[in-house]
Amino acid sequence: MAPQRPSFLVRRLRAVGLTLLLGAAVATAFDRWYAGQLIARERTRVEAFVAPYTTLLEGIFQRRIVRLDALRQFVSLQPSTDELTRKFPTFADGLRVAAPGVRAVQLVRNARIVATNPGADSATLVGYDLMTHPDPEVRDGVERARRSDAMAMAGPFPLLQGGVGIVLRLRVTAKAEGFPDQVALVLNVGELLYEADLARLPSTVQVALLDRRGLPVAPFDRLPQDPVSFSVSVGDGDWTLLAAPSFGWHQSVLGDLRPTRLASALIVLLLATLSYGVAGRQERLRRAVDERTQALAQANDDLRREAAERRELEEQLLHSQKMEAVGTLAGGVAHDFNNLLTAIVGFAQLAEQQAAQLQAESSVPDMARQLGDMRTDLAEILKASDRASLLTSQLLSFSRRQKSTPTRLDVNGVVKDIDRMLRRLIGETVQLQTETGAGPLPVLADGGQLSQVIVNLVVNARDALPNGGRIHLRTRALDLAAVGAAPYAGLPSGEWVLVEVQDNGTGMTPEVQARMFEPFFTTKRLGDGTGLGLSTVYGIVTQAGGHVFVDSAPGQGTTVSLAWPRLEPAAVDPEAAPPVPAVANGELVLVVEDEAGLRRLVGEILRRHGYRVEVAFDGQDALEKLEQGMELPELVLTDVVMPRMGGAELADAMAARRYDIPVLFMSGYQEGDPLPDDMQHGYIAKPFTPDALVSRVRSMLQARV
């Protein structure tokens, strides 16, 4: 008896079942593959988002290590223990102010704390034997500092003063009996992590910080699952920063998986329905499967294309956010650094002037020689300050926080003014030749930014001369009757002013030339350059309506040409006498500055030039003094950003009270609402030299006459 063939319905059900099984297997495999792709993309996104914080953490710890080394040098330079005891509180206070997060500054001898700052901790800490501390990490840190000149770090652990922190130690070679043999900084871990901005990470990203022992550091002590890992170089051991999505990798991509899963389920159901309807008709079934397979492939291609487009958009957004964050950080760092530079440059120049006077008056040869050496040292400080000022200008230009005041300038005069500074910057191994064009070359530009552009180009040319060489800086006029050809291709017709910086250095390849104006792109070794110099040049010149041209080849040097539109010659009155600079006649100047060091510096500069000075520590204090009946000053010299009341608010308050007093603003950078710009208000950028400050004050007072 022949076997009974399955019924038509059974065959249909078998076809449907087989289709469902195969479809489920395919959908599951695709879902796993696509989930893996999304998770890999998510790991890349988390890495790009968290990576900047590792650099921030390393920089924060490195700055504290530098402060610790400064403390060791301070102790080593003291002639006696009495002098060390007298100066230590003042130096420690300054060090703690300059380095937030320093809980205490300590001197140690024979493993005992002999001095600590702040003084409120002295009763608890002075005389404490660190080798009796119950935590072996503390004792190990003391022993490691004894055995090596390298920095030894211990912690985190509970501090004797309360709270959790770490201790950085350095060995000091004791010069005499009673001198400390170690110096230490006690750091508050919480404040350091807050400075690194880790607390402001979005809730969708979970981070954990492990110390060099692999132990979690509070408050980031909950370990994420399957994290990405970043090494953080801290002192004498590496820490580890872990990061992962707060709810796991799979949960973070679930939203992207749902559409593909729904599509896969619908496709499987559709295939099952088709197989049920065409069972027994092999050819028709084959055609239907082919059609639906093509539809599935097209759907997968569309999904991949959408995923690629989304990934590209997310990468662009991340890059934009990163650049914005770097710009904000650069502006803040430059603001604080400009305050420091103003004090450094001002006090160094005052000291150099006083040393020059004493040297001229000294009749003792040995004393005159020592004063000459001191002037040489001060000149090196001023030289380093010039380089630091250049870097802050680059940071401010990059973050777009630099105040720009275009005026009519003679390019020849700008080159002559900065010639001396340029020769200090490039050193003695490089020869600088300057050549200015005939007659005035007037352009409309900001004087500070124009100087910065020339300095950046000369410094960049110097870096292309590792073994010395020649730099040629020249200015000239260019008159084009038609659109320019090479080497000024595309330059519109008209009169132009050219500034050219030429070197006979290593030159550049076409690949390097194509990227030379990108922010942060540099061919220098790590630590030798920021990659901001040429991007700053390009931004300043193009925003002022100018053009930049580069001609370079490997081994043949580089020529960078800048072209500005030339202004019409200014009308000159032949009978007008040159202005005579005003001389101080005991005018009263009210100085408003929240930084104590800058208040003292500005007051000392003005007093030495014949002005009377009254000081206030912020705008509210200045306003209260005016209302209490102090003698009305001829000029108010005020910082812009201050606690309680800033400079702009002070100017508005004085105007509302009808105080007819001119206001000269000084600031390291400009952000927020623009400052007033009229005959009653002026502006001077930090850092400034004493001569620049006095000249600006004189011009403001002379305008009132």
C-alpha positions in Angstrom: 0.0 0.0 0.0 1.5 3.3 -1.1 2.3 5.8 1.7 -0.2 8.6 2.1 1.0 11.9 1.0 0.6 14.8 3.4 -2.4 17.0 2.8 -2.2 20.4 1.2 -2.8 22.1 4.5 0.1 20.1 6.2 2.4 21.0 3.4 1.5 24.6 3.8 2.0 24.5 7.6 5.4 22.8 7.1 6.5 25.5 4.6 5.3 28.2 7.1 7.1 26.5 10.0 10.3 26.2 8.0 10.0 29.8 6.9 9.5 31.0 10.5 12.5 29.0 11.8 14.8 30.2 9.0 13.5 33.8 9.3 13.9 33.8 13.1 17.5 32.5 12.8 18.4 35.1 10.2 16.7 37.9 12.2 18.5 36.8 15.3 21.9 36.7 13.6 21.4 40.1 12.0 20.2 41.5 15.3 23.4 40.3 17.1 25.6 41.6 14.3 24.0 45.0 14.2 24.0 45.3 18.0 27.7 44.6 17.9 28.2 47.3 15.3 26.1 49.8 17.4 28.0 48.9 20.6 31.3 49.4 18.8 30.2 52.8 17.7 28.9 53.6 21.2 32.3 52.6 22.7 34.0 55.0 20.2 31.6 57.8 21.1 32.2 57.3 24.9 36.0 57.2 24.3 35.8 60.5 22.3 33.7 62.1 25.0 35.7 61.1 28.1 39.2 61.2 26.6 39.7 65.0 27.2 39.2 64.5 30.9 42.4 62.3 31.1 44.4 65.2 29.8 42.7 67.5 32.3 43.5 65.2 35.2 47.1 64.8 34.1 47.5 68.6 33.8 45.9 69.2 37.2 48.3 66.8 39.0 51.3 68.0 37.0 50.7 71.6 38.1 50.7 70.5 41.7 53.9 68.6 41.2 55.5 71.8 39.8 54.3 73.7 42.9 55.9 71.0 45.0 59.2 71.4 43.2 59.0 75.2 43.7 58.5 74.5 47.5 61.7 72.3 47.5 63.7 75.0 45.7 62.4 77.6 48.2 63.5 75.6 51.1 66.9 74.9 49.5 67.6 78.6 48.9 67.0 79.7 52.6 70.2 80.7 54.3 69.1 79.6 57.8 66.3 77.8 59.7 65.3 81.2 61.2 64.9 82.7 57.7 63.0 79.6 56.6 60.6 79.8 59.6 60.0 83.5 58.9 59.3 83.2 55.2 57.5 79.8 55.1 54.0 81.0 56.0 54.0 83.7 53.3 55.4 81.4 50.6 52.9 78.6 51.6 50.0 81.0 51.5 50.9 82.2 48.0 51.4 78.6 46.8 48.0 77.5 48.1 46.3 80.5 46.5 48.0 79.7 43.1 47.1 76.0 43.3 43.5 75.4 44.4 42.9 72.0 46.0 46.1 72.2 48.2 44.8 71.2 51.6 48.1 71.9 53.4 51.8 72.6 52.8 54.2 70.8 55.2 57.9 70.6 56.1 59.2 67.3 57.4 62.4 66.3 59.3 63.2 62.7 60.3 59.7 61.7 59.4 58.2 64.3 61.8 56.1 67.2 60.7 58.0 70.4 61.8 55.9 73.0 60.1 52.5 73.2 58.3 50.3 75.7 56.6 47.5 76.7 57.3 48.6 77.4 60.9 45.3 76.3 62.3 46.5 72.7 61.8 49.7 73.2 63.8 48.4 72.0 67.1 47.3 68.7 65.6 50.1 68.1 63.1 53.4 69.7 64.2 55.5 67.0 65.9 53.5 64.1 64.5 55.6 61.1 63.7 54.5 59.9 60.2 56.1 56.5 60.7 53.5 55.8 63.4 50.6 56.5 61.1 48.3 53.5 61.0 48.0 53.5 57.2 51.0 51.7 55.7 50.5 53.8 52.5 51.6 56.9 54.5 54.7 55.2 55.9 55.6 53.8 52.4 55.4 57.3 50.9 57.8 58.7 53.5 60.3 55.9 52.9 60.1 56.2 49.1 60.7 59.9 49.4 63.8 59.3 51.6 65.4 56.9 49.1 64.9 58.9 45.9 65.0 62.4 44.5 61.9 61.7 42.5 58.4 62.7 43.7 56.7 60.1 45.9 52.9 60.1 46.1 50.8 58.4 48.8 47.0 57.9 48.9 44.2 58.4 48.6 43.6 57.9 52.4 41.9 59.7 55.3 43.8 62.8 56.3 44.8 63.8 59.8 43.0 67.1 59.1 39.9 65.3 58.1 38.6 64.3 54.7 40.3 62.2 52.0 43.3 63.2 50.0 46.7 62.4 48.7 50.2 63.5 49.7 53.0 64.5 47.3 56.6 64.4 48.8 60.0 65.4 47.6 63.4 64.9 49.3 65.3 68.0 50.3 69.1 67.9 50.8 69.5 69.4 54.3 72.2 72.1 54.3 72.6 72.3 58.0 71.3 70.8 61.3 67.6 71.6 61.8 66.7 72.0 58.1 63.8 69.8 56.8 64.7 66.8 54.7 61.3 66.5 53.0 58.6 68.9 51.7 55.0 67.8 51.1 51.7 69.0 49.6 48.5 67.6 50.9 45.8 67.6 48.1 42.1 67.4 48.5 41.0 64.7 45.9 37.5 66.0 45.7 38.5 69.5 44.7 41.0 68.1 42.1 38.2 66.0 40.5 35.8 68.9 40.6 38.5 71.0 38.8 38.7 68.3 36.1 34.9 68.8 35.7 34.3 65.0 36.0 31.2 65.8 38.2 29.6 67.4 35.2 29.6 64.4 32.9 26.1 63.5 31.7 24.1 61.0 33.6 24.2 58.6 30.6 27.9 58.1 31.1 29.2 56.3 34.3 32.9 56.8 35.2 35.1 55.4 37.9 38.6 56.5 38.9 41.1 53.9 40.2 44.4 54.9 41.9 47.8 53.3 41.2 46.9 50.4 43.5 43.7 49.7 41.5 41.4 50.9 44.2 38.4 53.1 43.4 38.5 56.8 44.3 35.4 58.4 45.8 33.0 59.7 44.7 33.5 57.8 41.5 33.8 54.4 43.1 31.0 52.4 41.5 32.7 50.4 38.8 31.0 50.4 35.3 30.4 47.2 33.4 32.7 46.3 30.6 34.3 49.8 30.5 36.6 51.6 28.2 39.9 52.3 30.0 42.1 55.4 30.0 45.5 55.6 31.6 46.1 58.8 33.6 49.8 59.6 34.4 49.8 60.8 38.0 53.1 61.3 39.8 55.1 58.1 40.3 52.3 55.8 39.3 49.5 55.6 36.7 45.8 55.9 37.6 43.0 54.5 35.5 39.8 56.2 34.3 37.0 53.8 33.4 33.9 54.8 31.5 30.7 53.1 30.2 27.1 53.9 29.6 25.2 54.1 32.9 22.7 51.3 32.0 25.1 49.1 30.1 26.2 48.9 26.5 23.2 46.9 25.3 20.7 49.3 26.9 22.4 52.3 25.3 21.8 51.0 21.8 18.4 49.5 22.4 16.6 52.5 20.9 18.5 52.0 17.6 17.8 48.2 17.6 14.1 48.5 17.9 13.3 49.7 14.4 15.5 46.9 12.9 13.9 44.2 15.1 10.4 45.4 14.1 11.4 45.4 10.4 12.9 41.9 10.8 9.7 40.6 12.5 7.5 42.1 9.8 9.6 40.6 7.1 9.5 37.2 8.7 5.7 37.3 9.0 5.4 38.5 5.5 7.6 35.6 4.2 5.6 33.1 6.2 2.3 34.4 4.8 3.7 34.2 1.3 5.0 30.7 1.8 1.5 29.6 3.1 -0.2 31.1 0.0 2.1 29.6 -2.6 2.8 26.2 -1.2 2.8 23.5 -3.9 3.7 26.0 -6.6 7.4 25.8 -6.6 8.1 28.3 -9.3 5.8 30.9 -8.0 7.3 30.4 -4.5 10.8 30.8 -5.9 9.9 34.0 -7.6 8.2 35.4 -4.4 11.2 34.5 -2.3 13.5 36.1 -4.7 11.4 39.3 -4.7 11.2 39.4 -0.9 14.9 38.6 -0.5 15.7 41.6 -2.6 13.4 43.7 -0.5 15.1 42.5 2.6 18.6 43.3 1.1 17.3 46.8 0.2 16.0 47.3 3.7 19.4 46.3 5.2 21.2 48.6 2.8 18.9 51.5 3.8 19.5 50.7 7.5 23.2 50.6 7.0 23.1 53.9 5.1 21.0 55.6 7.8 23.4 54.3 10.5 26.4 55.6 8.6 24.7 59.0 8.1 23.8 59.1 11.8 27.3 58.1 12.8 28.8 60.9 10.6 26.4 63.5 12.1 27.3 62.4 15.7 31.0 62.6 14.9 30.6 66.1 13.6 28.5 67.1 16.7 31.2 65.6 19.0 33.9 67.4 17.2 32.0 70.7 17.5 31.4 70.2 21.2 35.0 69.3 21.7 36.2 72.4 20.0 33.8 74.6 21.9 34.9 73.0 25.2 38.6 73.6 24.3 37.8 77.2 23.3 36.0 77.9 26.6 38.9 76.3 28.6 41.5 78.2 26.6 39.7 81.5 27.3 39.5 80.8 31.0 43.1 79.8 31.3 44.3 82.8 29.3 42.3 85.1 31.5 43.9 83.8 34.7 47.3 83.6 33.1 47.2 87.2 31.9 46.7 88.4 35.5 49.8 86.5 36.5 51.8 87.8 33.5 50.8 91.4 34.2 52.3 91.1 37.7 55.4 89.2 36.5 56.1 91.7 33.7 55.3 94.8 35.8 57.3 93.9 38.8 60.2 92.6 36.7 60.4 95.9 34.8 60.2 97.9 37.9 63.0 95.8 39.5 65.1 96.1 36.3 64.7 99.9 36.3 65.7 100.1 39.9 68.7 97.8 39.4 69.8 99.9 36.4 69.7 103.1 38.6 71.6 101.4 41.4 74.2 100.1 39.0 74.7 103.5 37.5 75.1 105.1 41.0 77.2 102.3 42.5 80.9 103.0 43.1 81.7 99.5 44.2 82.7 97.3 41.2 81.6 94.0 42.8 78.2 95.5 43.6 77.9 96.9 40.1 78.7 93.5 38.7 76.1 91.8 40.8 73.5 94.3 39.8 74.4 93.7 36.2 73.9 90.0 36.7 70.5 90.7 38.3 69.5 92.8 35.3 70.5 89.9 33.0 68.3 87.5 35.0 65.4 90.0 34.9 65.8 90.3 31.1 65.4 86.5 30.9 62.2 86.8 32.9 60.9 89.4 30.5 61.9 87.3 27.5 60.0 84.3 28.9 57.0 86.6 29.6 57.0 87.7 26.0 56.7 84.1 24.9 54.0 83.5 27.5 52.1 86.6 26.3 52.2 85.3 22.8 50.7 82.0 23.8 47.9 83.6 25.8 47.1 85.9 22.7 46.9 82.7 20.6 44.5 81.1 23.1 42.3 84.2 23.2 42.2 84.5 19.4 41.4 80.8 19.1 38.6 81.1 21.7 37.4 84.4 20.1 37.7 86.3 23.4 40.2 88.9 22.4 39.0 92.4 22.1 39.6 93.8 18.6 39.8 97.5 17.9 40.7 98.2 14.3 42.4 101.6 13.8 44.5 103.2 11.1 48.0 101.8 11.4 51.3 102.2 9.6 52.6 98.7 9.1 56.2 100.0 9.0 55.7 101.5 12.5 54.4 98.2 13.9 57.4 96.3 12.5 59.8 98.9 14.1 58.0 98.8 17.4 58.3 95.0 17.8 61.8 94.6 16.2 63.5 94.4 19.6 61.1 91.9 21.0 61.5 89.7 17.9 65.3 89.6 18.3 64.9 88.5 21.9 62.4 85.7 20.9 64.5 84.1 18.1 67.8 83.9 20.0 71.3 84.5 18.8 71.6 81.6 16.4 69.1 83.1 13.9 69.8 86.3 12.0 66.8 88.6 11.6 66.8 91.2 8.7 64.0 93.7 8.6 63.3 95.8 5.6 60.4 98.4 5.5 58.9 99.9 2.4 59.3 103.5 1.4 56.8 105.9 2.9 53.9 105.0 5.2 51.9 101.9 4.5 48.5 102.5 6.2 46.0 99.7 6.9 42.9 99.3 9.0 43.7 96.7 11.7 44.0 96.0 15.4 47.5 97.0 16.5 47.8 94.2 19.0 46.6 91.5 16.6 48.8 92.8 13.8 51.8 92.5 16.1 50.7 89.1 17.2 50.5 87.9 13.5 54.0 89.1 12.7 55.4 87.6 15.9 53.7 84.2 15.2 55.2 84.1 11.7 58.7 85.0 12.9 58.6 82.4 15.7 57.3 79.7 13.3 60.1 80.6 10.9 62.7 80.3 13.7 61.4 76.8 14.5 62.1 75.9 10.9 65.8 76.7 11.5 67.0 74.1 14.1 70.6 74.8 13.3 70.3 78.5 12.8 69.8 80.6 9.7 68.3 83.8 8.4 64.8 85.3 8.6 63.9 88.2 6.3 61.0 90.4 7.4 60.0 93.0 4.9 57.0 95.3 4.1 56.2 96.9 0.7 53.3 98.3 -1.3 51.7 96.3 -4.1 49.5 97.8 -6.9 47.5 95.4 -9.0 45.9 96.6 -12.2 44.0 93.3 -12.5 43.3 90.1 -10.5 46.7 88.8 -9.4 48.4 85.8 -10.8 51.0 83.6 -9.0 52.3 84.1 -6.4 49.3 86.2 -5.5 46.7 84.2 -7.4 43.1 85.5 -6.9 44.1 88.8 -5.2 41.6 91.5 -6.4 42.9 94.5 -8.2 43.8 97.6 -6.2 46.4 98.8 -3.8 47.7 96.4 -1.2 50.2 96.4 1.7 52.4 93.2 1.8 54.1 91.8 4.9 56.5 89.0 4.0 58.4 86.6 6.3 61.0 84.5 4.5 63.3 81.9 6.0 65.9 79.5 4.5 64.9 76.6 6.7 63.6 73.1 6.1 60.5 74.1 4.1 57.3 72.1 3.9 55.8 69.3 1.8 52.6 69.8 -0.1 50.8 67.6 2.4 51.9 69.8 5.3 51.0 73.0 3.4 47.5 71.7 2.9 46.9 71.4 6.7 49.2 74.1 8.1 46.3 76.4 9.0 44.2 73.7 10.8 43.8 74.4 14.6 46.1 72.1 16.7 47.9 70.7 13.6 51.7 70.8 14.2 54.8 68.9 13.0 56.7 69.7 16.1 57.5 67.3 18.9 55.1 66.9 21.8 55.6 69.9 24.1 57.3 72.1 21.5 54.2 73.7 20.0 50.4 74.1 20.4 49.4 74.1 16.7 47.6 77.4 17.2 50.1 79.9 15.8 49.3 79.7 12.1 45.6 79.1 12.6 45.5 82.3 14.6 47.4 84.1 11.8 44.9 82.9 9.2 41.9 83.8 11.3 43.1 87.4 12.2 44.2 88.2 8.6 41.1 86.9 6.8 38.7 88.5 9.3 40.4 91.9 8.7 39.8 91.5 4.9 43.3 90.3 4.1 44.8 87.3 2.3 47.5 84.8 3.1 49.9 83.2 0.5 52.5 80.5 1.2 55.4 79.5 -1.0 57.5 76.6 0.3 59.3 73.4 -0.7 61.3 70.8 1.2 64.9 72.1 1.7 64.2 75.5 0.1 62.7 77.4 2.9 59.3 79.1 3.3 57.8 82.5 2.4 54.5 83.6 4.0 53.0 86.7 2.5 50.1 88.7 4.1 48.1 91.2 2.0 46.0 93.9 3.5 43.9 96.6 1.6 45.9 99.8 1.6 44.2 102.9 3.0 44.3 106.3 1.3 47.0 108.6 2.6 45.8 110.7 5.5 45.6 114.4 5.2 48.4 116.2 7.1 48.2 119.8 8.4 51.7 121.3 7.9 51.1 123.8 10.6 50.0 121.3 13.3 52.6 120.7 16.0 53.3 117.2 17.2 51.4 116.5 20.4 53.3 116.9 23.6 52.8 114.0 26.0 51.1 115.0 29.2 53.2 115.0 32.4 51.8 113.8 35.7 50.9 116.7 38.0 49.7 114.8 41.1 46.4 113.7 39.5 44.4 111.3 41.6 43.7 107.9 40.1 41.3 105.4 41.7 42.6 101.8 41.0 39.9 99.1 41.3 41.4 95.5 41.1 40.4 92.4 43.1 43.9 90.8 42.7 46.1 92.1 45.6 49.3 91.7 43.7 48.1 93.6 40.7 46.6 96.4 42.9 50.0 96.9 44.5 51.8 96.8 41.1 49.5 99.3 39.3 49.6 101.6 42.4 53.4 101.5 42.5 53.7 102.2 38.8 51.5 105.3 38.9 53.0 106.6 42.1 56.5 106.4 40.6 55.3 108.5 37.7 53.9 111.3 39.8 50.2 110.3 40.3 48.4 110.0 43.5 46.6 106.7 44.0 43.6 105.4 45.9 42.7 101.7 45.7 39.6 99.6 46.0 39.3 95.8 45.9 36.1 95.7 43.7 33.5 97.9 42.1 31.3 97.9 45.2 34.1 99.1 47.4 35.0 101.8 44.9 31.4 103.1 44.8 31.1 103.1 48.6 34.3 105.2 48.8 33.0 107.7 46.3 29.7 108.0 48.2 31.5 108.4 51.5 33.0 111.7 50.3 36.5 110.8 49.1 38.2 113.3 46.8 36.9 112.7 43.3 39.6 111.2 41.1 40.5 112.4 37.7 40.5 108.8 36.4 39.1 105.4 37.4 41.3 102.5 36.4 39.3 99.3 36.8 39.4 95.6 36.1 36.4 94.2 34.2 35.7 90.9 36.0 35.5 91.2 39.8 33.3 89.8 42.6 30.3 91.7 43.8 30.5 94.4 41.1 32.6 94.3 37.9 34.1 97.2 36.0 31.2 97.7 33.5 28.7 97.8 36.3 30.8 100.3 38.2 30.9 102.6 35.1 27.1 102.4 34.8 26.6 103.1 38.5 28.9 106.2 38.4 27.1 107.5 35.3 23.7 107.0 37.1 25.0 109.0 40.1 26.4 111.7 37.7 30.0 111.3 38.5 31.8 112.8 35.5 34.9 110.7 35.7 36.6 108.9 32.8 37.0 105.1 33.1 39.9 103.1 31.8 39.1 99.3 31.7 41.8 96.7 32.0 41.2 93.0 31.4 42.9 89.8 30.4 40.1 89.0 27.9 36.7 90.3 26.8 33.5 88.3 27.0 29.8 89.0 27.6 28.4 92.4 26.7 30.8 94.8 24.9 32.4 97.5 26.9 31.5 101.2 26.3 33.6 102.7 23.5 33.5 106.5 23.6 35.6 109.6 24.8 34.7 108.8 28.4 35.9 105.2 28.3 39.1 103.4 27.3 40.6 99.9 27.4 44.0 98.4 28.0 44.7 94.6 27.6 46.5 92.5 30.1 49.4 91.8 30.2 50.7 95.3 29.9 54.1 96.9 30.7 54.5 99.9 33.1 55.3 102.2 30.2 52.2 101.1 28.3 50.0 101.7 31.3 51.4 105.1 32.0 51.0 106.1 28.3 47.4 105.0 28.3 46.6 106.8 31.5 48.3 110.0 30.2 46.3 109.8 26.9 43.0 109.4 28.9 43.8 112.4 31.1 45.0 114.5 28.2 41.8 113.9 26.4 39.9 115.6 29.3 42.0 118.8 29.0 
